[in-house]
Amino acid sequence: MLRHERDAPRVRTEGELTAVRDRLIALAHRLGREPSGQVILFEGNVSASLSDGSFLVKASGSSLPELKVDDLTRVNRGIILEGLATLGPRPSDAEVERVLSEARVDRTARMPSVETFLHALCLEEPGVEAVGHTHAEAVNAVLCSQAGAAPFLGHIIPDAIVVCGGRPAVVPYVDPGHALALAIKEALAAYRGDHGRPPKLLLMENHGPVALGANTAEVANVLGMAAKWARVLIATYAFGGPRFLGVDEVRRIDGRLDEARRRRILLEEGR
């Protein structure tokens, strides 16, 4: 008997599973169909936690704009994290596939995305219940440039501070899947050490943005704002380049009571 069959997690109620699944499908459709160029074809993935330590994640080869119930795979987070720790620095594709396969709570379900390792790590962060990753055109226009993520390390519009946080985490390009997850594990730990909390936005150079949210609505808001931020940033180069806000100005916006209230309202609207 495989371990994931012996120790299969159990959600508290079927109603919880249905509600989380429905919200995740709605997020996928929103990201896949909004006009900001977040994804095309099979790009991107989404996930959300369940109360028993498992989580739902997009199945490999499925499409966000057309995501259906059968396109979500429920996986055991503990098995994914244990696999990440024990596979070694350069596992074979077959070894990675074995962990992903064994982590499925239902063995008849489709194989989860190769980015399931990434999602498991992000969902381990305090306060994070949902994660979304896209290949947004405008964001990647910057991340794939010679400048990489550097232009996002300075803020140019106050609302991006409110929605995306005072500073994003950054990961240089790494092979997607297991190797990328190891790099993200380091980046999240370093960010938490510097800021005392997880990032809301993580930028993977030559790859795309990841949003870490308290719910699926926050994930959508972070990715949508990141796309707008990127479009404004790109446009500034037609007029001499960006004029970044000062460090004190960013801290002021990030800590204002009225902005904290706006954040709470946005979160409540997503529950």
Contacts in CASP RR format, 6 or more apart in sequence:
PFRMAT RR
TARGET T0000
AUTHOR 0000-0000-0000
METHOD contacts of the structure
MODEL  1
MLRHERDAPRVRTEGELTAVRDRLIALAHRLGREPSGQVILFEGNVSASL
SDGSFLVKASGSSLPELKVDDLTRVNRGIILEGLATLGPRPSDAEVERVL
SEARVDRTARMPSVETFLHALCLEEPGVEAVGHTHAEAVNAVLCSQAGAA
PFLGHIIPDAIVVCGGRPAVVPYVDPGHALALAIKEALAAYRGDHGRPPK
LLLMENHGPVALGANTAEVANVLGMAAKWARVLIATYAFGGPRFLGVDEV
RRIDGRLDEARRRRILLEEGR
2 102 0 8 1.000
2 107 0 8 1.000
3 79 0 8 1.000
3 102 0 8 1.000
4 76 0 8 1.000
4 79 0 8 1.000
4 102 0 8 1.000
4 103 0 8 1.000
4 104 0 8 1.000
4 105 0 8 1.000
4 107 0 8 1.000
5 107 0 8 1.000
7 76 0 8 1.000
8 76 0 8 1.000
8 105 0 8 1.000
9 50 0 8 1.000
9 52 0 8 1.000
9 53 0 8 1.000
9 54 0 8 1.000
9 76 0 8 1.000
9 105 0 8 1.000
10 52 0 8 1.000
11 17 0 8 1.000
11 50 0 8 1.000
11 51 0 8 1.000
11 52 0 8 1.000
11 54 0 8 1.000
12 51 0 8 1.000
12 52 0 8 1.000
16 50 0 8 1.000
16 51 0 8 1.000
17 50 0 8 1.000
17 74 0 8 1.000
20 48 0 8 1.000
20 49 0 8 1.000
20 50 0 8 1.000
20 56 0 8 1.000
21 56 0 8 1.000
21 69 0 8 1.000
21 72 0 8 1.000
23 48 0 8 1.000
23 130 0 8 1.000
23 215 0 8 1.000
23 216 0 8 1.000
24 46 0 8 1.000
24 47 0 8 1.000
24 48 0 8 1.000
24 56 0 8 1.000
24 72 0 8 1.000
24 130 0 8 1.000
24 216 0 8 1.000
25 67 0 8 1.000
25 68 0 8 1.000
25 69 0 8 1.000
25 72 0 8 1.000
26 216 0 8 1.000
27 46 0 8 1.000
27 130 0 8 1.000
27 132 0 8 1.000
27 216 0 8 1.000
27 217 0 8 1.000
27 219 0 8 1.000
27 220 0 8 1.000
28 46 0 8 1.000
28 58 0 8 1.000
28 64 0 8 1.000
28 65 0 8 1.000
28 67 0 8 1.000
29 64 0 8 1.000
29 65 0 8 1.000
29 67 0 8 1.000
30 220 0 8 1.000
31 38 0 8 1.000
31 39 0 8 1.000
31 44 0 8 1.000
31 46 0 8 1.000
31 64 0 8 1.000
31 132 0 8 1.000
31 134 0 8 1.000
31 220 0 8 1.000
31 223 0 8 1.000
32 38 0 8 1.000
32 39 0 8 1.000
32 64 0 8 1.000
32 65 0 8 1.000
33 65 0 8 1.000
34 224 0 8 1.000
36 136 0 8 1.000
36 137 0 8 1.000
36 138 0 8 1.000
36 224 0 8 1.000
36 227 0 8 1.000
36 228 0 8 1.000
37 136 0 8 1.000
37 137 0 8 1.000
37 138 0 8 1.000
37 227 0 8 1.000
38 64 0 8 1.000
38 134 0 8 1.000
38 135 0 8 1.000
38 136 0 8 1.000
38 137 0 8 1.000
38 223 0 8 1.000
38 224 0 8 1.000
38 227 0 8 1.000
39 64 0 8 1.000
39 65 0 8 1.000
39 134 0 8 1.000
39 135 0 8 1.000
39 136 0 8 1.000
40 135 0 8 1.000
41 63 0 8 1.000
42 61 0 8 1.000
42 62 0 8 1.000
42 63 0 8 1.000
43 64 0 8 1.000
43 134 0 8 1.000
43 135 0 8 1.000
44 58 0 8 1.000
44 64 0 8 1.000
44 115 0 8 1.000
44 132 0 8 1.000
44 133 0 8 1.000
44 134 0 8 1.000
44 135 0 8 1.000
45 57 0 8 1.000
45 58 0 8 1.000
45 64 0 8 1.000
45 113 0 8 1.000
45 115 0 8 1.000
45 119 0 8 1.000
45 132 0 8 1.000
45 133 0 8 1.000
46 57 0 8 1.000
46 58 0 8 1.000
46 64 0 8 1.000
46 67 0 8 1.000
46 130 0 8 1.000
46 131 0 8 1.000
46 132 0 8 1.000
46 133 0 8 1.000
46 216 0 8 1.000
46 219 0 8 1.000
47 55 0 8 1.000
47 56 0 8 1.000
47 57 0 8 1.000
47 58 0 8 1.000
47 116 0 8 1.000
47 119 0 8 1.000
47 122 0 8 1.000
47 123 0 8 1.000
47 130 0 8 1.000
47 131 0 8 1.000
47 132 0 8 1.000
48 55 0 8 1.000
48 56 0 8 1.000
48 129 0 8 1.000
48 130 0 8 1.000
48 131 0 8 1.000
48 216 0 8 1.000
49 55 0 8 1.000
49 77 0 8 1.000
49 123 0 8 1.000
49 128 0 8 1.000
49 129 0 8 1.000
49 130 0 8 1.000
50 56 0 8 1.000
50 74 0 8 1.000
53 76 0 8 1.000
53 77 0 8 1.000
53 78 0 8 1.000
54 74 0 8 1.000
54 75 0 8 1.000
54 76 0 8 1.000
54 77 0 8 1.000
54 105 0 8 1.000
55 74 0 8 1.000
55 75 0 8 1.000
55 77 0 8 1.000
55 119 0 8 1.000
55 120 0 8 1.000
55 123 0 8 1.000
56 72 0 8 1.000
56 73 0 8 1.000
56 74 0 8 1.000
56 75 0 8 1.000
57 72 0 8 1.000
57 73 0 8 1.000
57 75 0 8 1.000
57 112 0 8 1.000
57 113 0 8 1.000
57 116 0 8 1.000
57 119 0 8 1.000
58 64 0 8 1.000
58 67 0 8 1.000
58 71 0 8 1.000
58 72 0 8 1.000
58 73 0 8 1.000
58 112 0 8 1.000
58 113 0 8 1.000
59 70 0 8 1.000
59 71 0 8 1.000
59 72 0 8 1.000
59 73 0 8 1.000
59 109 0 8 1.000
59 110 0 8 1.000
59 111 0 8 1.000
59 112 0 8 1.000
59 113 0 8 1.000
60 110 0 8 1.000
60 111 0 8 1.000
60 112 0 8 1.000
60 113 0 8 1.000
60 114 0 8 1.000
61 113 0 8 1.000
62 68 0 8 1.000
62 71 0 8 1.000
62 110 0 8 1.000
63 71 0 8 1.000
64 134 0 8 1.000
70 110 0 8 1.000
71 110 0 8 1.000
73 104 0 8 1.000
73 106 0 8 1.000
73 109 0 8 1.000
73 110 0 8 1.000
73 111 0 8 1.000
73 112 0 8 1.000
74 104 0 8 1.000
74 105 0 8 1.000
74 106 0 8 1.000
74 109 0 8 1.000
75 100 0 8 1.000
75 103 0 8 1.000
75 104 0 8 1.000
75 105 0 8 1.000
75 112 0 8 1.000
75 116 0 8 1.000
75 120 0 8 1.000
76 103 0 8 1.000
76 104 0 8 1.000
76 105 0 8 1.000
77 120 0 8 1.000
77 123 0 8 1.000
77 124 0 8 1.000
78 103 0 8 1.000
78 120 0 8 1.000
79 99 0 8 1.000
79 102 0 8 1.000
79 103 0 8 1.000
80 99 0 8 1.000
80 100 0 8 1.000
80 103 0 8 1.000
80 116 0 8 1.000
80 117 0 8 1.000
80 120 0 8 1.000
81 120 0 8 1.000
81 121 0 8 1.000
81 124 0 8 1.000
83 99 0 8 1.000
84 99 0 8 1.000
84 117 0 8 1.000
84 120 0 8 1.000
84 121 0 8 1.000
84 178 0 8 1.000
84 181 0 8 1.000
84 182 0 8 1.000
84 185 0 8 1.000
87 95 0 8 1.000
87 96 0 8 1.000
87 99 0 8 1.000
87 178 0 8 1.000
89 179 0 8 1.000
89 182 0 8 1.000
90 179 0 8 1.000
91 178 0 8 1.000
96 114 0 8 1.000
96 177 0 8 1.000
96 178 0 8 1.000
97 111 0 8 1.000
100 111 0 8 1.000
100 112 0 8 1.000
100 114 0 8 1.000
100 116 0 8 1.000
101 107 0 8 1.000
101 111 0 8 1.000
103 112 0 8 1.000
103 116 0 8 1.000
104 111 0 8 1.000
104 112 0 8 1.000
113 119 0 8 1.000
114 176 0 8 1.000
114 177 0 8 1.000
115 133 0 8 1.000
115 176 0 8 1.000
115 177 0 8 1.000
115 180 0 8 1.000
115 181 0 8 1.000
117 177 0 8 1.000
117 178 0 8 1.000
117 180 0 8 1.000
117 181 0 8 1.000
118 131 0 8 1.000
118 133 0 8 1.000
118 177 0 8 1.000
118 180 0 8 1.000
118 181 0 8 1.000
118 184 0 8 1.000
118 210 0 8 1.000
119 131 0 8 1.000
119 133 0 8 1.000
120 181 0 8 1.000
121 181 0 8 1.000
121 184 0 8 1.000
121 185 0 8 1.000
121 188 0 8 1.000
122 128 0 8 1.000
122 131 0 8 1.000
122 184 0 8 1.000
122 188 0 8 1.000
122 198 0 8 1.000
122 202 0 8 1.000
122 210 0 8 1.000
122 212 0 8 1.000
123 129 0 8 1.000
123 131 0 8 1.000
125 188 0 8 1.000
125 192 0 8 1.000
125 198 0 8 1.000
125 212 0 8 1.000
126 197 0 8 1.000
126 198 0 8 1.000
127 198 0 8 1.000
127 213 0 8 1.000
127 214 0 8 1.000
128 198 0 8 1.000
128 212 0 8 1.000
128 213 0 8 1.000
128 214 0 8 1.000
129 213 0 8 1.000
129 214 0 8 1.000
129 215 0 8 1.000
130 213 0 8 1.000
130 214 0 8 1.000
130 215 0 8 1.000
130 216 0 8 1.000
130 218 0 8 1.000
130 219 0 8 1.000
131 210 0 8 1.000
131 211 0 8 1.000
131 212 0 8 1.000
131 213 0 8 1.000
131 219 0 8 1.000
132 210 0 8 1.000
132 211 0 8 1.000
132 219 0 8 1.000
132 223 0 8 1.000
133 208 0 8 1.000
133 209 0 8 1.000
133 210 0 8 1.000
133 211 0 8 1.000
134 208 0 8 1.000
134 209 0 8 1.000
134 223 0 8 1.000
135 207 0 8 1.000
135 208 0 8 1.000
136 208 0 8 1.000
136 209 0 8 1.000
136 223 0 8 1.000
136 224 0 8 1.000
136 226 0 8 1.000
136 227 0 8 1.000
136 230 0 8 1.000
137 227 0 8 1.000
138 227 0 8 1.000
138 228 0 8 1.000
138 230 0 8 1.000
138 231 0 8 1.000
138 234 0 8 1.000
139 203 0 8 1.000
139 208 0 8 1.000
139 209 0 8 1.000
139 226 0 8 1.000
139 227 0 8 1.000
139 230 0 8 1.000
140 206 0 8 1.000
140 207 0 8 1.000
140 208 0 8 1.000
141 230 0 8 1.000
141 234 0 8 1.000
142 148 0 8 1.000
142 149 0 8 1.000
142 151 0 8 1.000
142 152 0 8 1.000
142 230 0 8 1.000
142 233 0 8 1.000
142 234 0 8 1.000
143 149 0 8 1.000
143 203 0 8 1.000
143 204 0 8 1.000
143 205 0 8 1.000
143 206 0 8 1.000
143 207 0 8 1.000
143 208 0 8 1.000
143 209 0 8 1.000
144 205 0 8 1.000
144 206 0 8 1.000
148 205 0 8 1.000
148 206 0 8 1.000
149 168 0 8 1.000
149 170 0 8 1.000
149 203 0 8 1.000
149 205 0 8 1.000
151 233 0 8 1.000
151 242 0 8 1.000
152 168 0 8 1.000
152 170 0 8 1.000
152 203 0 8 1.000
152 229 0 8 1.000
152 230 0 8 1.000
152 233 0 8 1.000
153 167 0 8 1.000
153 168 0 8 1.000
153 170 0 8 1.000
154 167 0 8 1.000
154 242 0 8 1.000
154 244 0 8 1.000
154 245 0 8 1.000
154 250 0 8 1.000
155 161 0 8 1.000
155 166 0 8 1.000
155 244 0 8 1.000
155 245 0 8 1.000
155 250 0 8 1.000
155 253 0 8 1.000
156 229 0 8 1.000
156 232 0 8 1.000
156 233 0 8 1.000
156 236 0 8 1.000
156 242 0 8 1.000
156 243 0 8 1.000
156 244 0 8 1.000
156 245 0 8 1.000
157 228 0 8 1.000
157 229 0 8 1.000
157 232 0 8 1.000
158 245 0 8 1.000
158 253 0 8 1.000
159 225 0 8 1.000
160 225 0 8 1.000
160 226 0 8 1.000
160 228 0 8 1.000
160 229 0 8 1.000
161 245 0 8 1.000
161 250 0 8 1.000
161 253 0 8 1.000
161 254 0 8 1.000
161 259 0 8 1.000
162 253 0 8 1.000
162 254 0 8 1.000
162 259 0 8 1.000
162 262 0 8 1.000
162 263 0 8 1.000
163 200 0 8 1.000
163 221 0 8 1.000
163 222 0 8 1.000
163 225 0 8 1.000
163 263 0 8 1.000
163 266 0 8 1.000
164 200 0 8 1.000
164 201 0 8 1.000
164 222 0 8 1.000
164 225 0 8 1.000
164 226 0 8 1.000
164 229 0 8 1.000
165 199 0 8 1.000
165 200 0 8 1.000
165 201 0 8 1.000
165 254 0 8 1.000
166 250 0 8 1.000
166 254 0 8 1.000
167 195 0 8 1.000
167 199 0 8 1.000
168 199 0 8 1.000
168 200 0 8 1.000
168 201 0 8 1.000
168 202 0 8 1.000
168 203 0 8 1.000
169 187 0 8 1.000
169 188 0 8 1.000
169 190 0 8 1.000
169 191 0 8 1.000
169 199 0 8 1.000
169 201 0 8 1.000
169 202 0 8 1.000
169 203 0 8 1.000
170 187 0 8 1.000
170 202 0 8 1.000
170 203 0 8 1.000
170 205 0 8 1.000
171 180 0 8 1.000
171 183 0 8 1.000
171 184 0 8 1.000
171 187 0 8 1.000
171 202 0 8 1.000
171 203 0 8 1.000
171 204 0 8 1.000
171 205 0 8 1.000
172 183 0 8 1.000
172 205 0 8 1.000
173 204 0 8 1.000
173 205 0 8 1.000
173 206 0 8 1.000
173 207 0 8 1.000
174 180 0 8 1.000
174 182 0 8 1.000
174 183 0 8 1.000
174 204 0 8 1.000
176 207 0 8 1.000
180 204 0 8 1.000
180 207 0 8 1.000
184 202 0 8 1.000
184 204 0 8 1.000
187 202 0 8 1.000
188 198 0 8 1.000
188 199 0 8 1.000
188 202 0 8 1.000
191 198 0 8 1.000
191 199 0 8 1.000
192 198 0 8 1.000
198 212 0 8 1.000
199 212 0 8 1.000
200 211 0 8 1.000
200 212 0 8 1.000
200 213 0 8 1.000
200 218 0 8 1.000
200 222 0 8 1.000
201 209 0 8 1.000
201 210 0 8 1.000
201 211 0 8 1.000
201 212 0 8 1.000
201 222 0 8 1.000
201 226 0 8 1.000
202 209 0 8 1.000
202 210 0 8 1.000
202 211 0 8 1.000
202 212 0 8 1.000
203 209 0 8 1.000
203 210 0 8 1.000
204 210 0 8 1.000
209 223 0 8 1.000
209 226 0 8 1.000
211 218 0 8 1.000
211 219 0 8 1.000
211 220 0 8 1.000
211 222 0 8 1.000
211 223 0 8 1.000
211 226 0 8 1.000
212 219 0 8 1.000
212 222 0 8 1.000
213 219 0 8 1.000
213 222 0 8 1.000
214 267 0 8 1.000
215 267 0 8 1.000
215 270 0 8 1.000
215 271 0 8 1.000
216 270 0 8 1.000
217 266 0 8 1.000
217 267 0 8 1.000
217 269 0 8 1.000
217 270 0 8 1.000
217 271 0 8 1.000
218 266 0 8 1.000
218 267 0 8 1.000
218 270 0 8 1.000
221 266 0 8 1.000
233 242 0 8 1.000
236 242 0 8 1.000
236 243 0 8 1.000
245 253 0 8 1.000
253 259 0 8 1.000
END
